[in-house]
């Protein structure tokens, strides 16, 4: 049981989790929690003994259950991993299992690496027992339910423009660097940066030596950030039809050097992903423009686009923060969002876009020298102004 789990909470999670296992295994199997052990919660590093008995022969296995309200990847590495090793040393046939309301994909990965079984109440389950032979693996919610998103003043969530600003900087620039340097270049408060770095360390996506960030797992960092986003919801796209075709629109944007109706316009989504990782053809052309709907109407008019309620082949997206437009890149004459922003947009987009985002990640991993910077000075300083009219104005 973790520090913030009350006995009542633990009992509820254990009861609901036990019931879910019964449903998965079927009526013939006997699944029972041992209340006399549960009453000793926390004394041994687990909260209950769960006995699973097979039908017919009556062969049973016992699982030591650790009940938690939240499971951070760092807790898996620092606390649950050593406990699981100790359990196996005492009895190689006894396993540790974690019950929780919800487990993030990264926490699940870390648990599986350490051969720790788990179950969350949204349906994420992994259980492998040799005798009686049990292999269960089901998928539940990939994103935390609303009820499992507690606001914390000490460790901020990875949502919102401020977090995106810092996470892109961590991705785009190789460490080492300190929180003070990151705060200066992201124009965020030192207190906020320090707290967010604590959260990222809990998620095992950064490593620090003292106050210095020494390593950033930028691929997992981008996936983690993208899991909190919904591109279509946050950008409020304007749907448009291109009578002369999408390529004509791209040519016009390139001819204007990325400035249309006095507004900076950047390509993102499938068309930008295709420039570095061609996976498929077609799809909607997505252009970051402005959050101002009236200005977007002017942009659409200059590009010869027609508003439509259905069947749009061009979307004008409203950037929610100037950092979305930071470090653009040019391809075939058209300005595109930076690669780290492109990954975030694709992974949080609809349809096949997440698969395209993974392809862009693979491209980036093959040659970090082609896009990743060595110093924060090279990345420039974010500005808090409204998105400008010059693609280089955010450096």
C-alpha positions as CSV (number, residue, x, y, z in Angstrom):
1,X,0.0,0.0,0.0
2,X,1.4,3.4,-0.9
3,X,1.5,6.3,1.5
4,X,-1.7,8.0,0.2
5,X,-3.9,4.9,0.1
6,X,-6.3,4.5,3.0
7,X,-7.4,1.1,4.3
8,X,-10.9,1.7,2.8
9,X,-9.4,2.7,-0.6
10,X,-7.2,-0.4,-0.6
11,X,-10.0,-2.7,0.4
12,X,-12.2,-1.3,-2.4
13,X,-9.5,-1.6,-5.1
14,X,-8.7,-5.1,-3.9
15,X,-12.4,-6.2,-4.0
16,X,-13.0,-4.7,-7.5
17,X,-9.7,-6.1,-8.8
18,X,-10.5,-9.6,-7.4
19,X,-13.9,-9.5,-9.1
20,X,-12.3,-8.5,-12.4
21,X,-10.0,-11.5,-12.2
22,X,-12.9,-13.8,-11.5
23,X,-14.7,-12.5,-14.6
24,X,-11.6,-13.0,-16.8
25,X,-10.8,-16.5,-15.6
26,X,-14.4,-17.8,-15.6
27,X,-16.8,-19.3,-13.0
28,X,-14.9,-22.6,-12.8
29,X,-11.9,-20.9,-11.2
30,X,-11.8,-19.9,-7.5
31,X,-10.3,-16.5,-6.8
32,X,-10.3,-15.3,-3.2
33,X,-8.4,-12.6,-1.2
34,X,-7.2,-13.6,2.2
35,X,-8.6,-11.0,4.7
36,X,-6.4,-12.1,7.6
37,X,-3.3,-11.2,5.5
38,X,-4.9,-8.0,4.2
39,X,-5.4,-6.8,7.8
40,X,-1.5,-6.7,8.1
41,X,-1.3,-4.3,5.1
42,X,2.1,-2.7,4.6
43,X,4.0,-4.9,7.1
44,X,5.7,-7.0,4.5
45,X,5.6,-4.8,1.4
46,X,2.2,-6.2,0.2
47,X,-1.4,-5.8,1.3
48,X,-3.1,-9.1,0.6
49,X,-2.6,-12.7,-0.5
50,X,-4.7,-13.6,-3.5
51,X,-5.3,-17.3,-4.0
52,X,-6.3,-18.6,-7.5
53,X,-7.4,-22.3,-7.7
54,X,-7.9,-24.1,-10.9
55,X,-11.0,-26.1,-11.6
56,X,-11.0,-29.9,-11.3
57,X,-7.6,-30.7,-10.0
58,X,-7.6,-27.9,-7.4
59,X,-4.1,-26.7,-8.1
60,X,-3.6,-23.2,-6.7
61,X,-1.2,-20.3,-6.7
62,X,-0.8,-17.4,-4.4
63,X,-0.1,-13.9,-5.5
64,X,1.1,-11.2,-3.1
65,X,-0.9,-8.1,-3.9
66,X,0.4,-4.6,-3.5
67,X,-2.6,-2.1,-3.7
68,X,-1.8,1.4,-4.9
69,X,-3.8,4.5,-5.9
70,X,-1.0,5.6,-8.3
71,X,2.0,3.8,-9.7
72,X,4.9,5.9,-11.1
73,X,7.5,4.2,-13.2
74,X,10.2,5.3,-10.8
75,X,8.4,3.5,-7.9
76,X,8.4,0.4,-10.0
77,X,12.2,0.6,-10.4
78,X,13.0,1.7,-6.9
79,X,10.4,0.0,-4.7
80,X,8.3,-2.7,-6.4
81,X,11.3,-4.2,-8.4
82,X,13.4,-5.0,-5.3
83,X,10.2,-6.3,-3.5
84,X,9.5,-8.7,-6.4
85,X,13.1,-10.0,-6.3
86,X,12.9,-10.6,-2.6
87,X,9.6,-12.5,-3.0
88,X,11.1,-14.7,-5.7
89,X,14.1,-15.5,-3.6
90,X,11.9,-16.6,-0.7
91,X,9.7,-18.7,-3.0
92,X,10.3,-18.9,-6.7
93,X,6.6,-19.9,-7.3
94,X,5.1,-16.9,-5.5
95,X,4.7,-13.7,-7.5
96,X,4.0,-10.1,-6.7
97,X,1.0,-8.4,-8.3
98,X,0.0,-4.7,-8.3
99,X,-3.6,-3.6,-8.2
100,X,-4.4,0.0,-9.0
101,X,-7.2,2.2,-10.4
102,X,-5.2,2.9,-13.5
103,X,-1.7,2.2,-14.8
104,X,0.1,4.2,-17.4
105,X,1.6,2.4,-20.5
106,X,5.0,3.3,-19.2
107,X,4.3,1.9,-15.7
108,X,3.0,-1.3,-17.4
109,X,6.2,-1.6,-19.4
110,X,8.3,-1.2,-16.3
111,X,6.3,-3.8,-14.4
112,X,6.6,-6.4,-17.2
113,X,10.3,-5.8,-17.4
114,X,10.6,-6.8,-13.7
115,X,8.2,-9.8,-14.1
116,X,5.6,-8.1,-11.8
117,X,1.9,-9.0,-12.6
118,X,-0.6,-6.2,-12.6
119,X,-4.3,-5.3,-12.9
120,X,-6.0,-1.9,-13.1
121,X,-9.7,-1.2,-12.9
122,X,-9.9,0.0,-16.5
123,X,-8.9,-3.4,-17.8
124,X,-5.1,-3.3,-18.2
125,X,-4.1,-6.8,-16.9
126,X,-1.0,-8.9,-17.2
127,X,-0.7,-12.2,-15.4
128,X,1.6,-15.1,-16.1
129,X,1.6,-18.1,-13.7
130,X,3.3,-21.4,-14.6
131,X,1.2,-23.6,-12.3
132,X,-1.7,-23.7,-12.7
133,X,-1.0,-22.4,-16.3
134,X,-2.4,-18.9,-16.5
135,X,-1.6,-16.3,-19.2
136,X,-3.7,-13.2,-19.2
137,X,-3.0,-10.0,-21.1
138,X,-5.8,-7.4,-21.7
139,X,-5.7,-3.8,-22.6
140,X,-7.8,-1.1,-20.9
141,X,-7.5,2.7,-20.9
142,X,-4.3,4.2,-22.4
143,X,-5.1,7.6,-20.9
144,X,-5.9,8.3,-17.3
145,X,-9.6,8.5,-16.6
146,X,-10.8,12.0,-15.4
147,X,-11.2,10.6,-11.9
148,X,-7.5,9.7,-11.9
149,X,-6.1,13.1,-12.7
150,X,-5.4,14.7,-9.4
151,X,-4.1,18.2,-9.5
152,X,-0.9,18.6,-7.6
153,X,0.8,21.8,-6.5
154,X,4.0,19.9,-5.9
155,X,4.4,18.0,-9.1
156,X,2.5,19.5,-12.1
157,X,0.8,17.5,-14.8
158,X,2.3,17.2,-18.2
159,X,-0.6,19.0,-19.8
160,X,-0.8,22.6,-20.9
161,X,1.3,25.0,-22.9
162,X,3.9,25.5,-20.2
163,X,4.7,21.8,-20.0
164,X,4.9,21.5,-23.8
165,X,7.3,24.4,-23.9
166,X,9.7,22.7,-21.5
167,X,9.3,19.2,-23.0
168,X,10.1,20.3,-26.5
169,X,13.3,22.0,-25.2
170,X,14.3,18.8,-23.4
171,X,13.8,16.9,-26.6
172,X,15.5,19.3,-29.0
173,X,18.6,19.9,-27.0
174,X,21.1,17.4,-25.6
175,X,21.9,17.5,-21.9
176,X,23.6,18.3,-19.6
177,X,21.8,21.4,-18.3
178,X,20.4,22.7,-15.1
179,X,16.8,23.8,-14.1
180,X,17.9,27.4,-14.0
181,X,19.1,27.3,-17.7
182,X,15.9,25.5,-18.8
183,X,13.8,28.2,-17.0
184,X,15.7,31.0,-18.7
185,X,15.3,29.6,-22.2
186,X,11.7,28.5,-21.8
187,X,10.7,31.7,-20.0
188,X,9.1,29.6,-17.3
189,X,9.5,30.1,-13.6
190,X,12.3,28.2,-11.9
191,X,9.9,26.7,-9.3
192,X,7.7,25.3,-12.1
193,X,10.6,23.9,-14.1
194,X,12.0,22.2,-10.9
195,X,8.7,20.6,-10.1
196,X,8.1,19.4,-13.6
197,X,11.6,17.9,-13.7
198,X,10.7,16.0,-10.5
199,X,7.6,14.6,-12.3
200,X,9.7,13.6,-15.3
201,X,12.2,11.8,-13.1
202,X,9.3,9.9,-11.5
203,X,8.3,8.8,-15.0
204,X,11.9,7.6,-15.8
205,X,12.2,9.9,-18.8
206,X,15.0,12.0,-17.4
207,X,18.0,11.2,-15.2
208,X,19.7,13.7,-13.0
209,X,23.0,13.8,-11.1
210,X,22.4,16.3,-8.3
211,X,20.8,19.3,-10.0
212,X,22.0,18.5,-13.5
213,X,19.9,16.7,-16.1
214,X,22.3,14.1,-17.5
215,X,20.0,12.0,-19.8
216,X,16.6,12.5,-21.5
217,X,14.7,9.6,-23.0
218,X,13.2,12.0,-25.6
219,X,11.2,9.3,-27.5
220,X,9.3,8.3,-24.3
221,X,9.0,11.9,-23.3
222,X,7.2,12.8,-26.6
223,X,5.0,9.8,-26.2
224,X,4.2,10.7,-22.7
225,X,3.3,14.3,-23.6
226,X,1.3,13.2,-26.6
227,X,-0.8,10.9,-24.4
228,X,-2.2,14.1,-22.7
229,X,-3.1,15.8,-26.0
230,X,-5.9,15.7,-28.5
231,X,-4.9,17.6,-31.6
232,X,-8.4,18.1,-33.0
233,X,-9.8,19.3,-29.6
234,X,-7.0,21.7,-28.8
235,X,-6.5,23.3,-32.2
236,X,-10.2,23.8,-33.1
237,X,-9.6,23.3,-36.8
238,X,-11.3,25.1,-39.6
239,X,-12.4,22.7,-42.3
240,X,-11.7,23.9,-45.9
241,X,-11.9,22.6,-49.5
242,X,-9.1,23.1,-52.0
243,X,-10.8,23.4,-55.5
244,X,-7.4,23.3,-57.2
245,X,-6.0,20.5,-55.1
246,X,-3.9,20.3,-52.0
247,X,-0.6,20.5,-53.9
248,X,-1.7,23.9,-55.3
249,X,-2.2,25.1,-51.7
250,X,1.2,23.9,-50.6
251,X,2.8,25.6,-53.6
252,X,1.1,28.9,-52.7
253,X,2.3,28.7,-49.1
254,X,5.8,28.0,-50.3
255,X,5.7,30.8,-52.8
256,X,4.8,33.2,-49.9
257,X,7.6,31.9,-47.8
258,X,5.2,30.7,-45.1
259,X,3.4,34.1,-44.6
260,X,-0.2,34.2,-45.8
261,X,-2.4,37.3,-45.2
262,X,0.3,38.6,-42.8
263,X,0.2,35.5,-40.7
264,X,2.9,32.7,-40.3
265,X,1.6,29.4,-41.6
266,X,3.4,26.1,-40.9
267,X,2.6,22.6,-42.3
268,X,2.1,19.8,-39.9
269,X,0.4,16.4,-39.8
270,X,0.6,13.8,-42.6
271,X,2.0,16.0,-45.3
272,X,4.9,17.1,-43.0
273,X,5.5,13.6,-41.8
274,X,5.7,12.3,-45.3
275,X,8.8,14.6,-45.9
276,X,10.9,12.5,-43.6
277,X,9.0,9.2,-43.2
278,X,6.8,8.4,-46.2
279,X,4.2,5.8,-45.0
280,X,1.1,6.5,-47.0
281,X,-0.3,9.0,-49.5
282,X,-3.3,11.3,-49.2
283,X,-4.8,12.6,-46.0
284,X,-5.8,16.1,-45.0
285,X,-3.3,19.0,-45.3
286,X,-2.9,20.6,-41.8
287,X,-1.7,24.1,-41.5
288,X,-1.0,25.9,-38.3
289,X,-2.3,29.5,-38.7
290,X,-3.8,31.5,-35.8
291,X,-6.3,31.0,-33.0
292,X,-8.2,34.0,-34.4
293,X,-11.0,32.7,-36.6
294,X,-11.4,36.0,-38.5
295,X,-7.8,36.0,-39.5
296,X,-8.1,32.4,-40.6
297,X,-11.0,33.4,-42.8
298,X,-8.6,35.9,-44.5
299,X,-5.9,33.2,-44.9
300,X,-8.4,30.8,-46.4
301,X,-9.6,33.5,-48.9
302,X,-6.0,34.3,-50.0
303,X,-5.3,30.6,-50.6
304,X,-8.6,30.1,-52.5
305,X,-10.0,27.7,-50.0
306,X,-13.7,27.2,-49.4
307,X,-15.3,26.6,-45.9
308,X,-17.1,23.2,-45.7
309,X,-18.8,21.4,-42.8
310,X,-17.8,17.9,-44.2
311,X,-15.3,16.4,-46.6
312,X,-12.5,19.0,-45.8
313,X,-9.1,18.3,-47.4
314,X,-7.4,21.3,-45.7
315,X,-7.5,22.1,-42.0
316,X,-6.4,25.4,-40.5
317,X,-5.2,24.8,-36.9
318,X,-5.0,27.3,-34.1
319,X,-1.7,27.1,-32.2
320,X,-2.4,27.2,-28.4
321,X,1.0,28.7,-27.6
322,X,3.8,30.3,-29.6
323,X,6.1,27.4,-28.6
324,X,4.1,25.2,-31.1
325,X,5.8,27.2,-33.9
326,X,9.3,27.2,-32.4
327,X,12.2,25.9,-34.4
328,X,10.4,25.4,-37.8
329,X,12.1,23.6,-40.6
330,X,11.9,24.1,-44.4
331,X,11.1,21.4,-46.9
332,X,10.4,21.8,-50.6
333,X,10.1,25.5,-50.0
334,X,7.4,25.2,-47.4
335,X,7.9,25.9,-43.7
336,X,7.0,23.0,-41.4
337,X,6.7,22.6,-37.6
338,X,9.9,21.3,-35.9
339,X,10.2,17.5,-35.8
340,X,9.5,17.3,-32.1
341,X,6.2,19.2,-32.6
342,X,5.4,17.1,-35.6
343,X,5.6,14.0,-33.5
344,X,3.3,15.4,-30.9
345,X,0.8,16.5,-33.5
346,X,0.8,13.1,-35.2
347,X,0.7,11.0,-32.1
348,X,-2.2,13.0,-30.8
349,X,-4.0,13.1,-34.1
350,X,-6.8,11.0,-35.6
351,X,-6.8,8.1,-38.0
352,X,-3.4,6.8,-39.2
353,X,-1.5,9.9,-37.8
354,X,-0.2,8.1,-34.7
355,X,1.4,5.5,-36.9
356,X,3.0,8.3,-38.9
357,X,4.2,9.8,-35.7
358,X,6.0,6.6,-34.8
359,X,7.7,6.6,-38.2
360,X,8.9,10.1,-37.6
361,X,10.3,9.0,-34.2
362,X,12.2,6.2,-35.9
363,X,13.6,8.7,-38.5
364,X,14.7,11.0,-35.6
365,X,16.3,8.1,-33.7
366,X,18.4,7.0,-36.7
367,X,20.2,10.3,-36.9
368,X,20.0,12.6,-33.9
369,X,22.8,14.8,-35.2
370,X,20.5,15.9,-38.0
371,X,18.1,17.7,-35.7
372,X,19.2,17.7,-32.1
373,X,21.1,20.6,-30.8
374,X,24.1,20.6,-28.5
375,X,23.4,23.7,-26.5
376,X,20.4,25.7,-25.2
377,X,21.8,28.8,-26.8
378,X,21.3,27.2,-30.2
379,X,17.6,26.6,-29.5
380,X,17.0,30.3,-28.7
381,X,14.5,31.7,-26.2
382,X,10.8,31.2,-26.4
383,X,8.7,34.3,-26.7
384,X,5.3,34.7,-25.0
385,X,3.9,36.8,-27.9
386,X,1.1,35.8,-30.2
387,X,2.4,33.7,-33.2
388,X,4.3,36.2,-35.4
389,X,4.4,36.8,-39.1
390,X,8.0,35.6,-39.7
391,X,8.9,31.9,-39.4
392,X,12.2,32.9,-37.7
393,X,10.6,35.3,-35.2
394,X,10.4,32.7,-32.4
395,X,14.2,32.2,-32.2
